[in-house]
Amino acid sequence: MNAATSGKRPALRLVFLGPPGAGKGTQAQILAERLDARQISTGDILRKHVADGTDLGAKAKAFMEAGALVPDQLIIAMIESEIGTLDRFILDGFPRTVPQAEALDALLERLGKPLSAVFLFEADRPTLVRRLTARWTNPRNGRTYNTELNPPKVAGIDDDDGGALVQRPDDTAEIVGNRLTTYDAQTAPLVDFYAKSGRLTRIDALQSIDRVSDALCTALGIRDGAPA
């Protein structure tokens, strides 16, 4: 009996890579809703573990309070806690380095859950700077808007909860430039890592949100939320 006749949806295990401002988070949210998958942002799960006071969160908090980076092994452990029972998920912005990618591959191999695809969202630097400096965030749930791409219905107000939106300090032009430079330095080897293994698909992130979503579904052989 195949997946279609049994009612079981096929596995969908994706990694979304790309610079800040390329639209990874927006597309991960859209695709997760469309395909009944879980969007997993390492930043979100890190904050959740810290807020919930889990063992992993307590260990991570100690590094954060010391001004140090949270070790890769802790992040990987948090990811494992999220995907242990999942077979349809989108990793949004992780991994960021080759060691993280290698650790993720080892985890997924141990779980018997190899990646379905890796997508690289590509956009030129001027566009990224313009997008990022136009970004506004709901500080209560992390939802983001962009005054160019997906503005709120009312300027400065979240569509859902009606609360005020804020602009993060790291969305200023100078900080944005530094973030993009850091991304370029860290991620070029990671792109090669996935390209050499034949798992990388490049996506033109300069297209409209709808066209990028359609490009992702086409690459996955998906029509109307179901396998073609």
N, CA, C and O of each residue as an XYZ file, in Angstrom:
912
protein
N       0.854     -1.194      0.000
C       0.000      0.000      0.000
C       0.884      1.236      0.000
O       1.805      1.331      0.810
N       0.621      2.189     -0.895
C       1.454      3.377     -0.943
C       0.918      4.470     -0.028
O      -0.137      4.320      0.589
N       1.683      5.605      0.052
C       1.311      6.672      0.972
C      -0.044      7.269      0.616
O      -0.816      7.648      1.497
N      -0.328      7.349     -0.684
C      -1.587      7.971     -1.089
C      -2.788      7.155     -0.640
O      -3.780      7.716     -0.173
N      -2.707      5.807     -0.779
C      -3.848      4.969     -0.438
C      -3.935      4.740      1.058
O      -5.026      4.493      1.571
N      -2.824      4.814      1.776
C      -2.852      4.576      3.210
C      -3.241      5.825      3.985
O      -3.568      5.740      5.168
N      -3.211      7.013      3.317
C      -3.526      8.253      3.997
C      -2.337      8.872      4.700
O      -2.451      9.962      5.261
N      -1.227      8.216      4.681
C      -0.024      8.743      5.323
C       0.701      9.672      4.367
O       0.973      9.311      3.222
N       1.013     10.872      4.842
C       1.689     11.830      3.989
C       3.172     11.467      3.901
O       3.765     11.025      4.885
N       3.766     11.652      2.728
C       5.186     11.311      2.568
C       6.068     12.241      3.381
O       5.667     13.348      3.740
N       7.263     11.777      3.664
C       8.206     12.560      4.444
C       8.570     13.851      3.709
O       8.634     13.883      2.480
N       8.804     14.905      4.477
C       9.230     16.184      3.919
C      10.195     16.801      4.925
O       9.780     17.340      5.951
N      11.500     16.714      4.614
C      12.527     17.193      5.547
C      13.421     18.167      4.802
O      14.264     17.765      4.000
N      13.230     19.455      5.076
C      13.878     20.494      4.289
C      14.792     21.364      5.140
O      14.582     21.539      6.340
N      15.815     21.905      4.480
C      16.654     22.946      5.054
C      16.554     24.171      4.160
O      16.728     24.081      2.945
N      16.271     25.324      4.773
C      16.238     26.591      4.057
C      17.473     27.399      4.435
O      17.660     27.750      5.600
N      18.316     27.694      3.443
C      19.504     28.502      3.654
C      19.342     29.837      2.921
O      18.564     29.951      1.974
N      20.080     30.824      3.371
C      20.062     32.103      2.670
C      20.393     33.228      3.618
O      20.269     33.071      4.833
N      20.812     34.362      3.086
C      21.202     35.493      3.910
C      20.010     36.115      4.621
O      18.865     35.893      4.228
N      20.272     36.891      5.662
C      19.183     37.644      6.290
C      18.474     38.499      5.250
O      19.120     39.149      4.428
N      17.146     38.495      5.287
C      16.387     39.308      4.352
C      15.993     38.609      3.070
O      15.293     39.191      2.240
N      16.432     37.363      2.888
C      16.117     36.648      1.647
C      14.717     36.048      1.643
O      14.240     35.598      0.601
N      14.056     36.037      2.792
C      12.684     35.540      2.845
C      12.531     34.107      3.303
O      11.469     33.513      3.115
N      13.576     33.531      3.907
C      13.508     32.131      4.363
C      12.364     31.918      5.352
O      11.568     30.990      5.209
N      12.295     32.792      6.355
C      11.288     32.622      7.397
C       9.878     32.740      6.855
O       8.998     31.966      7.232
N       9.658     33.702      5.973
C       8.337     33.878      5.365
C       7.941     32.643      4.566
O       6.817     32.155      4.680
N       8.872     32.141      3.756
C       8.571     30.973      2.927
C       8.417     29.706      3.771
O       7.592     28.846      3.459
N       9.208     29.594      4.835
C       9.075     28.428      5.715
C       7.692     28.408      6.352
O       7.067     27.354      6.474
N       7.221     29.581      6.756
C       5.887     29.668      7.359
C       4.806     29.310      6.351
O       3.884     28.557      6.664
N       4.918     29.850      5.141
C       3.917     29.577      4.100
C       3.898     28.091      3.746
O       2.835     27.474      3.683
N       5.083     27.524      3.516
C       5.154     26.127      3.089
C       4.727     25.186      4.214
O       4.080     24.168      3.966
N       5.088     25.528      5.442
C       4.696     24.691      6.582
C       3.175     24.616      6.696
O       2.619     23.545      6.938
N       2.509     25.749      6.524
C       1.045     25.763      6.593
C       0.433     25.036      5.400
O      -0.540     24.296      5.544
N       1.004     25.251      4.242
C       0.452     24.660      3.017
C       0.604     23.149      2.995
O      -0.261     22.437      2.486
N       1.705     22.664      3.548
C       2.029     21.239      3.446
C       1.935     20.497      4.773
O       2.373     19.351      4.879
N       1.365     21.145      5.784
C       1.198     20.506      7.090
C       2.534     19.996      7.630
O       2.671     18.831      8.003
N       3.516     20.901      7.659
C       4.840     20.579      8.185
C       5.143     21.520      9.348
O       4.410     22.485      9.567
N       6.194     21.256     10.081
C       6.594     22.100     11.207
C       7.756     22.990     10.803
O       8.786     22.505     10.334
N       7.589     24.298     10.985
C       8.692     25.235     10.786
C       9.529     25.254     12.057
O       9.009     25.471     13.151
N      10.832     25.025     11.903
C      11.721     24.989     13.063
C      12.808     26.034     12.894
O      13.677     25.912     12.031
N      12.749     27.060     13.724
C      13.779     28.098     13.774
C      14.604     27.872     15.027
O      14.057     27.814     16.129
N      15.914     27.746     14.872
C      16.755     27.466     16.039
C      16.684     28.611     17.051
O      16.765     28.377     18.257
N      16.534     29.841     16.569
C      16.394     30.963     17.498
C      15.160     30.818     18.358
O      15.198     31.070     19.563
N      14.053     30.408     17.732
C      12.797     30.242     18.464
C      12.891     29.121     19.489
O      12.460     29.280     20.631
N      13.461     27.972     19.074
C      13.501     26.862     20.027
C      14.506     27.129     21.149
O      14.325     26.656     22.271
N      15.561     27.882     20.850
C      16.514     28.257     21.902
C      15.822     29.123     22.945
O      15.951     28.883     24.146
N      15.085     30.137     22.480
C      14.369     31.016     23.410
C      13.321     30.249     24.201
O      13.105     30.529     25.380
N      12.666     29.282     23.560
C      11.638     28.495     24.248
C      12.251     27.640     25.347
O      11.711     27.569     26.451
N      13.365     26.997     25.058
C      14.013     26.168     26.073
C      14.466     27.011     27.265
O      14.325     26.599     28.416
N      15.007     28.190     26.976
C      15.445     29.075     28.060
C      14.245     29.532     28.878
O      14.286     29.503     30.108
N      13.170     29.955     28.201
C      11.973     30.441     28.900
C      11.316     29.341     29.726
O      10.810     29.599     30.819
N      11.323     28.104     29.200
C      10.688     26.983     29.905
C      11.568     26.398     30.998
O      11.108     25.580     31.796
N      12.833     26.811     31.041
C      13.733     26.322     32.080
C      14.103     24.859     31.941
O      14.332     24.185     32.946
N      14.169     24.343     30.698
C      14.561     22.956     30.510
C      16.050     22.792     30.820
O      16.780     23.774     30.953
N      16.487     21.542     30.931
C      17.914     21.288     31.180
C      18.767     21.888     30.064
O      19.790     22.523     30.319
N      18.329     21.676     28.825
C      19.069     22.243     27.691
C      19.035     23.762     27.738
O      20.035     24.417     27.444
N      17.895     24.322     28.104
C      17.765     25.771     28.197
C      18.661     26.363     29.260
O      19.243     27.430     29.064
N      18.778     25.671     30.400
C      19.634     26.154     31.481
C      21.100     26.150     31.056
O      21.848     27.072     31.380
N      21.500     25.121     30.339
C      22.880     25.049     29.864
C      23.149     26.160     28.846
O      24.196     26.807     28.882
N      22.188     26.372     27.934
C      22.346     27.410     26.926
C      22.383     28.792     27.564
O      23.161     29.653     27.151
N      21.544     29.000     28.565
C      21.466     30.306     29.228
C      22.794     30.686     29.862
O      23.179     31.855     29.863
N      23.492     29.695     30.400
C      24.791     29.969     31.030
C      25.776     30.531     30.005
O      26.535     31.454     30.302
N      25.755     29.972     28.809
C      26.644     30.486     27.751
C      26.207     31.890     27.318
O      27.038     32.775     27.118
N      24.906     32.076     27.177
C      24.392     33.358     26.719
C      24.701     34.468     27.721
O      25.081     35.572     27.329
N      24.542     34.181     29.003
C      24.811     35.188     30.025
C      26.291     35.518     30.125
O      26.667     36.597     30.583
N      27.135     34.574     29.690
C      28.578     34.818     29.689
C      29.023     35.513     28.404
O      30.207     35.798     28.222
N      28.064     35.781     27.513
C      28.388     36.428     26.246
C      29.035     35.509     25.241
O      29.673     35.970     24.295
N      28.875     34.201     25.437
C      29.493     33.216     24.540
C      28.431     32.602     23.623
O      27.241     32.621     23.937
N      28.877     32.057     22.482
C      27.971     31.372     21.578
C      27.508     30.055     22.192
O      28.279     29.361     22.855
N      26.260     29.728     21.968
C      25.750     28.444     22.439
C      26.390     27.348     21.590
O      26.306     27.409     20.363
N      27.027     26.346     22.201
C      27.720     25.309     21.435
C      26.793     24.554     20.481
O      25.607     24.363     20.748
N      27.380     24.135     19.365
C      26.598     23.418     18.361
C      25.900     22.186     18.936
O      24.769     21.877     18.562
N      26.579     21.484     19.850
C      25.983     20.242     20.365
C      24.691     20.498     21.142
O      23.802     19.648     21.173
N      24.592     21.676     21.771
C      23.362     22.013     22.474
C      22.239     22.329     21.491
O      21.095     21.916     21.683
N      22.583     23.066     20.436
C      21.581     23.383     19.420
C      21.083     22.106     18.743
O      19.884     21.945     18.515
N      22.003     21.208     18.427
C      21.623     19.945     17.809
C      20.717     19.140     18.737
O      19.754     18.521     18.283
N      21.020     19.147     20.029
C      20.182     18.427     20.992
C      18.775     19.016     21.035
O      17.796     18.281     21.157
N      18.673     20.338     20.935
C      17.352     20.972     20.910
C      16.593     20.604     19.647
O      15.387     20.358     19.691
N      17.299     20.565     18.519
C      16.662     20.165     17.266
C      16.157     18.729     17.369
O      15.052     18.420     16.922
N      16.968     17.855     17.959
C      16.543     16.461     18.119
C      15.267     16.374     18.947
O      14.384     15.568     18.652
N      15.170     17.209     19.991
C      13.971     17.179     20.828
C      12.740     17.630     20.057
O      11.618     17.257     20.400
N      12.947     18.438     19.006
C      11.831     18.931     18.212
C      11.409     17.937     17.127
O      10.216     17.758     16.884
N      12.368     17.298     16.483
C      12.047     16.483     15.303
C      11.965     14.996     15.609
O      11.737     14.189     14.709
N      12.150     14.629     16.868
C      12.170     13.209     17.208
C      10.959     12.440     16.712
O      11.087     11.297     16.274
N       9.766     13.064     16.776
C       8.541     12.383     16.358
C       7.984     12.965     15.062
O       6.878     12.616     14.649
N       8.746     13.850     14.420
C       8.266     14.492     13.195
C       8.863     13.846     11.955
O       9.985     13.340     11.978
N       8.097     13.871     10.876
C       8.636     13.433      9.588
C       8.389     14.479      8.507
O       8.678     14.252      7.332
N       7.848     15.635      8.920
C       7.600     16.729      7.982
C       8.006     18.025      8.686
O       7.270     18.551      9.520
N       9.191     18.529      8.334
C       9.677     19.731      9.004
C      10.556     20.546      8.065
O      11.111     20.033      7.093
N      10.663     21.834      8.388
C      11.500     22.768      7.636
C      12.438     23.445      8.620
O      11.991     24.166      9.512
N      13.726     23.218      8.464
C      14.724     23.889      9.290
C      15.017     25.249      8.667
O      15.543     25.333      7.557
N      14.679     26.291      9.378
C      14.740     27.658      8.878
C      16.021     28.343      9.364
O      16.114     28.768     10.516
N      17.020     28.444      8.450
C      18.252     29.146      8.794
C      19.271     28.326      9.551
O      20.215     28.883     10.111
N      19.106     27.036      9.581
C      20.076     26.137     10.214
C      20.243     24.938      9.301
O      19.258     24.427      8.767
N      21.480     24.476      9.112
C      22.741     24.919      9.721
C      23.297     26.187      9.071
O      22.847     26.608      8.006
N      24.287     26.785      9.742
C      24.944     27.989      9.222
C      26.419     27.759      8.908
O      27.050     28.586      8.250
N      26.963     26.654      9.371
C      28.365     26.342      9.132
C      28.479     24.879      8.729
O      27.554     24.094      8.936
N      29.624     24.521      8.148
C      29.842     23.130      7.753
C      29.834     22.189      8.964
O      29.220     21.125      8.882
N      30.485     22.530     10.082
C      30.396     21.631     11.242
C      28.954     21.402     11.694
O      28.602     20.289     12.084
N      28.122     22.435     11.647
C      26.722     22.253     12.008
C      26.021     21.333     11.012
O      25.207     20.497     11.404
N      26.334     21.484      9.730
C      25.730     20.625      8.706
C      26.149     19.170      8.910
O      25.332     18.260      8.765
N      27.400     18.957      9.241
C      27.887     17.597      9.482
C      27.211     16.992     10.706
O      26.847     15.817     10.707
N      27.047     17.807     11.747
C      26.379     17.322     12.955
C      24.914     17.009     12.677
O      24.371     16.033     13.194
N      24.276     17.845     11.856
C      22.879     17.598     11.498
C      22.751     16.323     10.676
O      21.847     15.524     10.918
N      23.636     16.122      9.714
C      23.614     14.894      8.917
C      23.747     13.661      9.808
O      23.047     12.666      9.618
N      24.656     13.740     10.783
C      24.864     12.608     11.690
C      23.602     12.331     12.506
O      23.221     11.177     12.704
N      22.957     13.401     12.979
C      21.720     13.240     13.745
C      20.632     12.611     12.887
O      19.976     11.663     13.319
N      20.434     13.122     11.687
C      19.367     12.616     10.833
C      19.632     11.184     10.379
O      18.703     10.394     10.212
N      20.905     10.859     10.183
C      21.241      9.472      9.832
C      20.902      8.538     10.992
O      20.366      7.448     10.795
N      21.225      8.988     12.204
C      20.923      8.161     13.383
C      19.415      7.974     13.560
O      18.961      6.914     13.991
N      18.643      9.012     13.223
C      17.189      8.936     13.350
C      16.522      8.268     12.151
O      15.325      7.982     12.178
N      17.316      8.018     11.083
C      16.741      7.451      9.870
C      15.849      8.432      9.135
O      14.840      8.050      8.543
N      16.239      9.726      9.180
C      15.433     10.775      8.561
C      16.302     11.656      7.665
O      16.552     12.811      8.010
N      16.763     11.149      6.535
C      17.611     11.960      5.657
C      16.845     13.142      5.081
O      15.623     13.094      4.947
N      17.570     14.200      4.743
C      16.953     15.391      4.175
C      16.310     15.086      2.828
O      16.824     14.291      2.042
N      15.167     15.740      2.576
C      14.515     15.643      1.273
C      15.157     16.610      0.290
O      15.350     16.279     -0.880
N      15.490     17.818      0.773
C      16.073     18.836     -0.099
C      16.657     19.961      0.735
O      16.285     20.163      1.891
N      17.586     20.695      0.117
C      18.162     21.898      0.712
C      17.977     23.025     -0.289
O      18.388     22.911     -1.444
N      17.361     24.111      0.153
C      17.106     25.249     -0.731
C      17.934     26.451     -0.297
O      17.978     26.809      0.880
N      18.588     27.064     -1.276
C      19.360     28.277     -1.040
C      18.615     29.459     -1.653
O      18.397     29.504     -2.864
N      18.226     30.413     -0.812
C      17.526     31.613     -1.261
C      18.568     32.673     -1.609
O      19.343     33.108     -0.756
N      18.570     33.079     -2.877
C      19.603     34.004     -3.350
C      19.007     35.383     -3.656
O      17.941     35.499     -4.260
N      19.732     36.428     -3.217
C      19.330     37.807     -3.490
C      20.575     38.681     -3.424
O      21.518     38.373     -2.694
N      20.578     39.776     -4.193
C      21.751     40.649     -4.197
C      21.791     41.509     -2.927
O      20.770     41.741     -2.280
N      22.989     41.970     -2.595
C      23.205     42.694     -1.348
C      22.362     43.976     -1.230
O      21.757     44.188     -0.179
N      22.293     44.842     -2.260
C      21.464     46.057     -2.110
C      20.004     45.744     -1.774
O      19.383     46.428     -0.960
N      19.469     44.704     -2.409
C      18.082     44.322     -2.121
C      17.944     43.849     -0.683
O      16.978     44.198     -0.004
N      18.901     43.056     -0.214
C      18.851     42.555      1.153
C      18.900     43.694      2.163
O      18.150     43.698      3.139
N      19.785     44.662      1.928
C      19.887     45.807      2.843
C      18.572     46.569      2.856
O      18.086     46.955      3.920
N      17.994     46.787      1.682
C      16.729     47.519      1.611
C      15.609     46.765      2.322
O      14.809     47.367      3.039
N      15.554     45.456      2.125
C      14.519     44.660      2.783
C      14.676     44.667      4.299
O      13.700     44.852      5.026
N      15.890     44.469      4.771
C      16.120     44.348      6.210
C      15.867     45.654      6.954
O      15.357     45.646      8.074
N      16.215     46.751      6.344
C      15.978     48.028      7.008
C      14.507     48.431      6.938
O      14.102     49.418      7.552
N      13.706     47.666      6.188
C      12.263     47.909      6.127
C      11.492     46.896      6.969
O      10.267     46.813      6.873
N      12.199     46.130      7.792
C      11.556     45.060      8.560
C      11.051     45.555      9.914
O      11.733     46.309     10.608
N       9.846     45.118     10.274
C       9.250     45.434     11.565
C       8.796     44.124     12.209
O       8.360     43.202     11.520
N       8.902     44.053     13.525
C       8.692     42.797     14.245
C       7.660     42.951     15.349
O       7.589     43.984     16.016
N       6.860     41.904     15.530
C       5.977     41.819     16.691
C       6.806     41.248     17.841
O       7.171     40.073     17.799
N       7.116     42.052     18.873
C       7.989     41.571     19.951
C       7.343     40.514     20.830
O       8.015     39.890     21.651
N       6.042     40.309     20.662
C       5.344     39.354     21.517
C       5.402     37.927     20.985
O       5.351     36.969     21.756
N       5.508     37.788     19.653
C       5.547     36.427     19.100
C       6.607     36.238     18.017
O       6.743     35.142     17.474
N       7.367     37.304     17.694
C       8.438     37.181     16.718
C       8.014     37.306     15.283
O       8.864     37.237     14.396
N       6.733     37.487     15.006
C       6.262     37.610     13.625
C       6.840     38.874     12.994
O       6.895     39.926     13.631
N       7.268     38.763     11.744
C       7.888     39.904     11.071
C       7.080     40.362      9.868
O       6.390     39.579      9.214
N       7.189     41.647      9.602
C       6.599     42.261      8.418
C       7.697     43.012      7.684
O       8.758     43.293      8.241
N       7.423     43.331      6.429
C       8.352     44.140      5.646
C       7.531     45.160      4.873
O       6.606     44.801      4.144
N       7.874     46.431      5.035
C       7.067     47.476      4.411
C       7.096     47.409      2.893
O       6.264     48.034      2.235
N       8.050     46.655      2.315
C       8.111     46.483      0.860
C       7.403     45.224      0.392
O       6.682     45.245     -0.605
N       7.609     44.121      1.115
C       7.157     42.819      0.636
C       5.832     42.375      1.240
O       4.934     41.953      0.511
N       5.695     42.461      2.546
C       4.464     42.033      3.210
C       4.135     42.980      4.361
O       4.269     42.617      5.530
N       3.701     44.200      4.021
C       3.410     45.189      5.061
C       2.179     44.800      5.876
O       1.310     44.080      5.383
N       2.101     45.271      7.118
C       0.875     45.051      7.894
C      -0.272     45.844      7.283
O      -0.044     46.797      6.538
N      -1.507     45.453      7.597
C      -2.668     46.159      7.054
C      -2.705     47.605      7.529
O      -3.112     48.505      6.795
N      -2.270     47.813      8.775
C      -2.171     49.158      9.339
C      -0.723     49.373      9.745
O      -0.170     48.578     10.505
N      -0.105     50.430      9.254
C       1.314     50.686      9.523
C       1.601     50.668     11.024
O       0.941     51.344     11.813
N       2.620     49.862     11.395
C       3.055     49.819     12.781
C       2.223     48.959     13.703
O       2.482     48.923     14.905
N       1.205     48.248     13.163
C       0.299     47.449     13.990
C       0.246     46.015     13.466
O       0.128     45.794     12.261
N       0.333     45.042     14.376
C       0.260     43.635     13.973
C      -1.151     43.286     13.518
O      -2.129     43.692     14.146
N      -1.254     42.533     12.423
C      -2.554     42.163     11.865
C      -3.377     41.327     12.825
O      -4.598     41.473     12.877
N      -2.729     40.446     13.594
C      -3.455     39.483     14.413
C      -3.803     40.003     15.806
O      -4.967     39.985     16.206
N      -2.789     40.466     16.543
C      -3.070     40.839     17.937
C      -3.303     42.338     18.151
O      -3.634     42.758     19.260
N      -3.132     43.150     17.095
C      -3.412     44.573     17.203
C      -2.398     45.368     18.002
O      -2.598     46.552     18.272
N      -1.300     44.710     18.382
C      -0.273     45.387     19.168
C       0.734     46.105     18.290
O       0.753     45.939     17.070
N       1.573     46.909     18.937
C       2.547     47.713     18.208
C       3.691     46.854     17.683
O       4.131     45.911     18.340
N       4.165     47.197     16.481
C       5.361     46.590     15.906
C       6.567     47.464     16.236
O       6.437     48.672     16.434
N       7.744     46.836     16.293
C       8.967     47.573     16.589
C      10.023     47.233     15.538
O       9.943     46.203     14.870
N      11.007     48.111     15.405
C      12.150     47.825     14.542
C      13.329     47.463     15.430
O      13.698     48.218     16.329
N      13.918     46.299     15.171
C      15.012     45.825     16.000
C      16.268     46.655     15.765
O      16.497     47.143     14.658
N      17.086     46.818     16.815
C      18.328     47.588     16.658
C      19.248     47.023     15.582
O      19.984     47.774     14.942
N      19.215     45.689     15.374
C      20.120     45.102     14.379
C      19.570     45.202     12.959
O      20.135     44.611     12.038
N      18.480     45.939     12.770
C      17.968     46.174     11.422
C      18.342     47.557     10.898
O      17.741     48.035      9.936
N      19.323     48.203     11.519
C      19.861     49.449     10.979
C      20.838     49.114      9.855
O      21.367     48.005      9.799
N      21.077     50.077      8.956
C      21.887     49.815      7.760
C      23.288     49.328      8.106
O      23.786     48.397      7.475
N      23.934     49.943      9.100
C      25.305     49.560      9.437
C      25.369     48.137      9.979
O      26.219     47.342      9.578
N      24.457     47.831     10.898
C      24.444     46.485     11.486
C      24.063     45.448     10.436
O      24.620     44.350     10.414
N      23.128     45.790      9.577
C      22.727     44.879      8.494
C      23.919     44.538      7.616
O      24.120     43.374      7.266
N      24.719     45.548      7.256
C      25.903     45.301      6.434
C      26.869     44.349      7.102
O      27.427     43.468      6.448
N      27.073     44.516      8.404
C      27.966     43.621      9.144
C      27.414     42.196      9.179
O      28.167     41.230      9.053
N      26.108     42.072      9.349
C      25.487     40.747      9.401
C      25.645     40.019      8.063
O      25.906     38.817      8.033
N      25.488     40.747      6.973
C      25.621     40.129      5.649
C      27.058     39.708      5.374
O      27.298     38.673      4.754
N      28.010     40.509      5.834
C      29.422     40.148      5.662
C      29.741     38.875      6.445
O      30.439     37.990      5.949
N      29.224     38.791      7.668
C      29.434     37.593      8.485
C      28.789     36.382      7.826
O      29.380     35.302      7.792
N      27.580     36.558      7.304
C      26.893     35.459      6.630
C      27.713     34.953      5.456
O      27.890     33.746      5.297
N      28.215     35.866      4.632
C      28.998     35.476      3.455
C      30.217     34.645      3.854
O      30.538     33.644      3.214
N      30.888     35.076      4.920
C      32.104     34.383      5.361
C      31.789     32.985      5.874
O      32.537     32.043      5.609
N      30.687     32.842      6.606
C      30.347     31.565      7.226
C      29.727     30.582      6.238
O      29.964     29.377      6.319
N      28.937     31.099      5.313
C      28.039     30.234      4.563
C      28.576     29.756      3.221
O      28.114     28.733      2.715
N      29.537     30.462      2.625
C      30.076     30.019      1.333
C      30.535     28.554      1.377
O      30.198     27.793      0.470
N      31.290     28.135      2.400
C      31.679     26.719      2.456
C      30.487     25.787      2.635
O      30.511     24.653      2.155
N      29.443     26.253      3.322
C      28.255     25.429      3.545
C      27.512     25.188      2.241
O      27.020     24.086      1.994
N      27.430     26.224      1.403
C      26.790     26.080      0.093
C      27.536     25.034     -0.729
O      26.914     24.188     -1.372
N      28.866     25.089     -0.711
C      29.665     24.094     -1.431
C      29.434     22.694     -0.873
O      29.371     21.721     -1.624
N      29.309     22.601      0.435
C      29.101     21.317      1.116
C      27.848     20.625      0.574
O      27.885     19.444      0.227
N      26.742     21.366      0.504
C      25.495     20.764      0.030
C      25.483     20.606     -1.487
O      24.886     19.663     -2.007
N      26.135     21.519     -2.199
C      26.164     21.415     -3.654
C      26.931     20.169     -4.097
O      26.509     19.473     -5.021
N      28.051     19.891     -3.442
C      28.871     18.737     -3.811
C      28.147     17.419     -3.580
O      28.414     16.429     -4.263
N      27.224     17.408     -2.609
C      26.483     16.172     -2.345
C      25.203     16.092     -3.171
O      24.422     15.152     -3.027
N      24.991     17.092     -4.044
C      23.842     17.063     -4.940
C      22.517     17.374     -4.282
O      21.462     17.060     -4.832
N      22.557     17.992     -3.104
C      21.310     18.246     -2.379
C      20.835     19.692     -2.467
O      19.777     20.019     -1.927
N      21.587     20.563     -3.130
C      21.287     21.994     -3.112
C      20.467     22.414     -4.332
O      20.803     22.080     -5.468
N      19.401     23.143     -4.079
C      18.610     23.778     -5.134
C      18.590     25.276     -4.872
O      18.265     25.719     -3.770
N      18.938     26.047     -5.886
C      18.987     27.504     -5.750
C      17.633     28.106     -6.132
O      17.014     27.710     -7.120
N      17.193     29.073     -5.323
C      15.909     29.732     -5.539
C      16.147     31.236     -5.688
O      16.837     31.850     -4.874
N      15.572     31.813     -6.729
C      15.667     33.256     -6.938
C      14.739     33.958     -5.958
O      13.525     33.993     -6.160
N      15.312     34.518     -4.893
C      14.517     35.144     -3.845
C      14.119     36.572     -4.173
O      13.486     37.239     -3.356
N      14.486     37.059     -5.379
C      14.096     38.402     -5.797
C      12.676     38.416     -6.363
O      12.110     39.486     -6.587
N      12.105     37.247     -6.595
C      10.740     37.160     -7.108
C       9.742     37.547     -6.015
O      10.109     37.707     -4.851
N       8.481     37.693     -6.407
C       7.432     37.961     -5.423
C       7.294     36.767     -4.479
O       7.758     35.667     -4.781
N       6.658     36.996     -3.345
C       6.460     35.922     -2.365
C       5.724     34.741     -2.995
O       6.099     33.589     -2.778
N       4.679     35.024     -3.774
C       3.911     33.941     -4.397
C       4.752     33.157     -5.399
O       4.665     31.930     -5.458
N       5.567     33.860     -6.187
C       6.390     33.172     -7.182
C       7.468     32.311     -6.520
O       7.782     31.226     -7.009
N       8.030     32.790     -5.415
C       9.013     31.976     -4.698
C       8.341     30.729     -4.141
O       8.897     29.635     -4.229
N       7.149     30.883     -3.568
C       6.411     29.722     -3.053
C       6.143     28.713     -4.160
O       6.301     27.507     -3.966
N       5.732     29.219     -5.331
C       5.459     28.320     -6.458
C       6.732     27.610     -6.914
O       6.697     26.429     -7.260
N       7.860     28.334     -6.915
C       9.128     27.729     -7.325
C       9.528     26.600     -6.376
O      10.032     25.565     -6.811
N       9.299     26.806     -5.081
C       9.610     25.764     -4.101
C       8.751     24.524     -4.337
O       9.259     23.403     -4.342
N       7.463     24.728     -4.529
C       6.562     23.596     -4.739
C       6.883     22.863     -6.042
O       6.824     21.635     -6.100
N       7.218     23.616     -7.075
C       7.592     22.986     -8.344
C       8.836     22.123     -8.158
O       8.898     20.999     -8.656
N       9.828     22.653     -7.438
C      11.059     21.901     -7.199
C      10.793     20.624     -6.412
O      11.499     19.627     -6.570
N       9.769     20.663     -5.561
C       9.428     19.501     -4.739
C       8.431     18.571     -5.432
O       8.087     17.519     -4.892
N       7.966     18.954     -6.629
C       6.981     18.134     -7.327
C       5.641     18.146     -6.664
O       4.942     17.133     -6.640
N       5.265     19.308     -6.112
C       4.039     19.431     -5.331
C       3.062     20.347     -6.049
O       3.434     21.402     -6.563
N       1.790     19.916     -6.072
C       0.722     20.730     -6.633
C      -0.431     20.769     -5.638
O      -0.886     19.733     -5.155
N      -0.895     21.982     -5.341
C      -2.046     22.167     -4.455
C      -1.862     21.476     -3.113
O      -2.806     20.925     -2.546
N      -0.619     21.514     -2.611
C      -0.379     20.975     -1.276
C      -0.237     19.482     -1.221
O      -0.168     18.912     -0.132
N      -0.190     18.820     -2.375
C      -0.076     17.358     -2.385
C       0.981     16.950     -3.387
O       1.225     17.673     -4.353
N       1.617     15.801     -3.178
C       2.617     15.337     -4.126
C       2.030     15.218     -5.521
O       0.894     14.775     -5.685
N       2.809     15.616     -6.539
C       2.323     15.520     -7.925
C       2.161     14.075     -8.333
O       1.762     13.794     -9.464
